[in-house]
Amino acid sequence: MKHVIIGNGPAGVVAAETLRKRRPTDDIVMIGDEPHPAYSRMAIPYLLIGNIDERGTYLRKDPKHFEALKVRAVTGRVTSIDTAGRKVRLSDGQSFEYDRVLIATGSSPVQPPIPGLDSPFVHPCWTLHDARNILQLAKPGARVLQMGAGFIGCIILEALAQRGVKLTVVEMGDRMVPRMMGEGAGGMIKRWCEHKGITVYTSTKVEALEPASAIRAKFSNGKTEEFDLVIQATGVRPNIGFLSGSPIKSLHGILTDQRMQTSVEGVYAAGDCSESYDPITQSTIVSAIQPNAVDQGYVAAVNMAGGQASAKVVTQINVLDTLGLVSTSFGQWQGVPGGDHAELIDPNGFRYLRLEFDRDVLVGANSLGMTDHVGVMRGLVEGQIHLGEWKDRLMQDPTRLTEAYLATAQAQAGFQGRSRGSMR
């Protein structure tokens, strides 16, 4: 049997290894579009800080790892999948036949329509090539502008701050991390960053970038400033353009079932390019975090090899460390129509907690500077636990989450166990 894996990030690498374990004699081809060994993008901030070198970003340190597994590693860009003829085509004219194919192409930075974005002083922070350019320009004391303060932007922000640059961050939203945090938490993260010496402009756009001693930025707030480096962290989108016109269905990402199979039999997808159902929000989501990518790559490979596996429930979960301030976001953190919420705000201690309820079920949460409740918040949101009278207690004191979890989740688990027993 012939397997083709498009993408050599975490999902693709785990899929290749899993396939080889389960199908010792099958043909496996893994295609990556960068001239580097398979590496983790999430390790790039540690490279910028200086904690690791480039080799430290590699997913597998042995240069002959895939050769030893008899996985053929190919460098090239896929331009199309012929699902009828079961063939993957590359831009250099190569093509590979398949019986099963996995699409694990990840995502790429979004290019905002800003004049001057093609300057040599402007770089995204997404690839090893980008990291090399940033390392050349982000010297201690350098004036650096970062466009975007989303989840990825805040990770980059921390790496830049630790390099000792003079950092300015511009965010179009009215708060930092606007797709993960509500107004209270996002505003508090902004104050925390300012407390750490970073200039932050929210509700602000970069209108143009112009040549200067290095580069000059014009902001929508009327300010004009010069910088030595501009970092583009304005979001990413799934790499699925090459599927245009194919029968493989997609919305924001490639739609998959629990087995990670797409709308076309024999075609699977995993990682940042895939879109799966979230029972909490009752909608499909792209969950662009590495642990989910690894799980999805494993599940896809098991099924490609003829086994049976289902992916874990994909829920909106984010945990972010911004210069030592840990924030979390779970489920429907924005709340639901007609729902209730409980909120705790400690502005001086940089502590924040907001719980969102649908009747007596916790459906979402934001927290900041409070890590004790992370596990139970996740358990309550994912378990869709009926809190009963504990909902009212949490409305009065949202910090009693652990008590609520022990009193309700365990009780309901016991009831379900007794119910199953009575049916025997």
N, C-alpha and C positions, 0 to 999 in steps of 0.2 A: 504494500500500500504506500502511496506517495502523499506526504504531508508538506504543505508550504506554510510558513509562518511569516507574515508581513509585519516587521517591527522587531527590534532586538532590545527593547526596554525590559523592565521587570516582568511584565506579563508574558512577553515573547520568550524570554530566557527560561522562565519557570515552565512554560508550555513545552519548550523543546526538551528540557530535561525530563519532564513527566512522560512525554511521549516515548522517549528512548527507554525509560524504565519499563514501560508497559508494552512496547512494540520493538523488541531488540533488533529486528532485521528490516524494519521499514525504512524507506528513504525519507529523510527530513532535511528540508532547506529552510534556513532562517535568513531573512533579508533585512538589512539595516541601511539607512540612507546617509550615514555619516562615516567618514574615514577614520573611525576610532573603534577600539574594542567596546563591547556593550557596557554602558555605564548608567548611573542613576543621576537624573537631573536634580533630585532632591539633595544630592551631595555637593552641588556646585557652591552653595553658600559657605560650606565648610572649607572649600577650596579657596574662596575669596578671603575668608578670615585667616587662612594659613594653617588650619588644623591638619589638613591633609594635602598631598600633592595630587596630580592628575590620576596617578595610578590608584589612589585612594577612592576615586569615584567609580572605578571599574566594578561591575557586578560580580565578575569572577576573575580572580587575580592570576590564575595560571593561563598564560597565553595560548596554551595548547588544549585548554579545557574542552572546547567544542569539537576540536579535531579528535580528541580521545573518545568522545561520545559518538563519533561519526555523524555529527551534525554539520552539514555544509553551510558555512557562513558566507553570505554573498553581500557585496556592497552595491547598492543601486536604488533607483527610485521607481516604485511601481506606478504605472500609468493607468492600468485597467485590470479588471477581472472579467474573464469570459466565463460566466457561470454555466452557459450551455455546453461549451467545449471543455470546461474545467481546466482553464489555463490562466496563469498570471503573467502579465506582460510588463516589461521594464522599459524605461526611456532609452536605454542603449541598444534595444532590439532583442535582448534576451527574453526568453519565455520559459515558464516552468509549468508542467502539467501537475495536477493534483487530484487526489481522491477526497481529501479534506483540506480546508484552508482556514487559517486563523488570521483575522485582521486585528493587529495590535499596534496600530500606527500612531497612537498617542495624540498629542495636540501641538499647536504652534501659536506663537504670539499674534495677537490682533494688531493690525497696522492702523492707527487712527489717522484721519485725514488732516494732518498738520503740515504746513509748508516747512521745509527744511529738515524733514525727518531722515533724509538720505545723507546727512552730514557724517563725516568720519568720527565726530565726537558724540554720536548718538548710537546706543547699542541696546538691544534687549538683553536679558540675562537668562538664557534658555539652553544654550549649547556650550560645549567645551570651547569652541571657537569664540563665542561671546565672552566667556570667562577670561580668556587670554587677553582680549582687547580691553576689558574692564580693569584687569590687573595692571596693565600698562598706564592707565589714566587715573585710576583711583588711588593716588598716592596720599599719604597723610597730609592733611591740610588742603587737599584739592576741593574745589567748589563743585559739588555734585547735586544735580537735580534729578529726582526720581518722579516719573509720571505714573501715578497709580498707587493706591494704598489698600489694595485688596489683600486676600490671603497670601498669594505668592509675593506681592509687593512688600508685605510686612516681614516676610522671611528674608528677602533681599535687603530690606532696610536695616535689619539687625547686622547682617554681614558688613554692609557699608559703614555703619556706625563704628563697628569694631576695628575697621581699618583706619579710623581717625580722620575721616573726611569731614568737611563742613557741608552738612546735608540739608537739603530743602525737599520736601515732599508735597506734591500737588495731587489732589483728589477731586474729581468731578462731583462725587456724592457729598451729602451734607455731613458726613461723618467718615471715620476710617472703617475699613472692612464692611462696607455697606451691604454686601450680599451675605454676610455672616452675622452681623450684629445690629441690634436696634439702636435707636438714637442715644439712649442712656449709656450703653456699653461702648458704642463706637466713639461717642464724645469723650468718654473717660480714657480710652486708648490714646486719643489725640492729646489730651492733657498730659498723659504719662510720657509720650514722646517729646513733647515740648519741655517737660520737666527734665528730660535727659539731654536737652540741648539741640533738638532737631526742630527746624522751622517747618510748620505744617500749614498748608492752605487747603481748606475744604471748600466745597461749592465753587471750585475754581478750575478753569481750563487753561491749557497752554494753547494760545492762539497761533503762534508762529515761532520758529527757530531760525535765527539769522546768524550769518558769519560775524565774528568779532575777534578778540584776541584768541578765543577758542569758539564759543558759541553764546548767543544772546537769546534769552527766552522772553516772550511777551505774554503776560497773563491776562485773563479776563477780568481780574480785580484791579487792573490799571497799572500794576507794577511791571517793571522791566529789569531783569538781572542777568549778569554774565556768569557763565559756568565753564568748568574745564571738561565736564562729562555730563551727558544726559542718559539716564537709564529709562528704557521704555518697559513699563510693567503694567500695561493697560489691558490685561486679560488675555486669555487664550481661547482657541476654538478647536474642536476635533479635526484631525486630518482625514477627511472623508471626501474631499473634492474629486478624487480619482474614481469614485463610485457613481458619479453623475451619469444618468441614463441606464444604470444597471437595475435589475429587479430587487436588489438588496434594499430593504426599506430603512429609512432613517428619519429622524426629526432633527433634534440638535446633534445627537450622536446616532450610531447604528443601533437599531432596536434589536434586543435579544430576549430570549426566554430564560428560564431558570437554569437551563443547561448551557447557556451562552451561545446557543444557535440563533442565527439570524432568520429572516423570512425565507431564505433559500437553504434547502437541505444541503448539508455538507459544508456550509460556510458559517464560521463562528467569529465572534468578536469579543475582545476583552480590553480592559483598561480605559484610559481617558477617551478613547474614540467610541466607546459603547454606551448605550443608554438602557437602563433597566428599571423595573417597576419598584416603587417604594410604597409599601402598604400604609405607612404612616401618613404621607401626604396624598396617597391614592393617585399618584401620577408617576410618570417615568422621569428619571433623573440621570445625569452624568455625574458619577461620583469619582472625581479626579483626585484620588488619594492612593498612594502606593500600596498600602495593605490590601485594598480592594482589588487593585490591578493584579497583584500576585494571586489572590484567591480566585479571581475570574480566569486568569491564565491557566491555573491548575485544573479548575473545573472543566474548562473548554477542552484541555488536552485529554483528560480522562474520557470524556465523551467522544472525542475524535478517535481515541484508541479502542472504542467499542464498549467502554465501561458505562457506569451510571453515576452521575454526580450532579448536585444542584448547588448553585451559588448561595452564599449567605444573603440574608435580607440586606438590601442596599438602602441605608437610611442617611439622611443629611446629617453628617457628624463632622465637626471640625474642631481640632485642638491646636491652638496657636500660642507660641511663646514670643512675645514682642519685648525685647530688651529686659527680660526677666519677669514680665507680667503675663501670666498664663490666662488665656481666655478660651471659652468653649461655646459651641453652638450645637444644638440638637434639634432634629425634627422640624416642626413648624414653629420656629422661634419667633416668627412674625405674628403668631396668634391666628385664630380662626374667627369667622363672623359669629357674633353672639357669645364668644367665649369669655372667660374670666382670666385675670392675671394677678399674680402676686409679685411685689417688687421690693428689694432691699437695696438701698444706696448708701455707701460710705465713701463720699468723695475724697476725704482727707486720707483714708487708708487705701484708696484705689481698690475697693471691694464692691462688687455689684452682682446681684442675682435677680433674674426675672424668670418666672414660671408661667407657662401658657396652658390653659385648661380648655378642654371641650367637655362640658358637663363635669364629670368627676374623673376624667382621664387626663393625665399630663401628656400633652402632645408636642411640647417644645420648650426649650430653655436657652437662656444666655447666662453665662457666668463670667466673672472677671476677678482675678486675684483670690479665688476660692477653689481649691483643688480637692477638698475632702469629699465632695459630693459627686464627682464626675462619674464614677461607676454606677451609683444608684440612679442618677438622672438618666443615664443611657438605658439602664434596665427598665425603668418605669416607662420611658418613651417607647422603646422597642417592644416591650411586653404589653403595652396598651392596658395597663393594670387599672382596674376600677378601684379608686381610692376610698369611696364612701365618705364616712365622716372625716377621714384624714384630709380630704380636699379642703374642708373648712379650717382645719388646723394649719395647713400649709398656707392658706390665704392670710392667716394671722402671723405666722412665723415660717417663712419659706426655708429656713435653715434646718428644719426638722425632717429633711428628706430621708435620711437613713432610718429614722424611726418609722416613717411612713412606708418605706420599702419593706422593712422587716415585718411590719404588721399586716401589710396587704399582699405583697407578692408571694410570700411564703404561705400565707393562709390560702390564697387562691390556688397555688401549686398543690397544696395538700388536698383541697377540695377536688381538683381535677384528678388527682391520684385515686381518691376514694371512688370517684365516679367511674373511672376506668375499671377499678376493681369490682364494682357492683355489676358491671356488664358482662363479666366472665361467666 
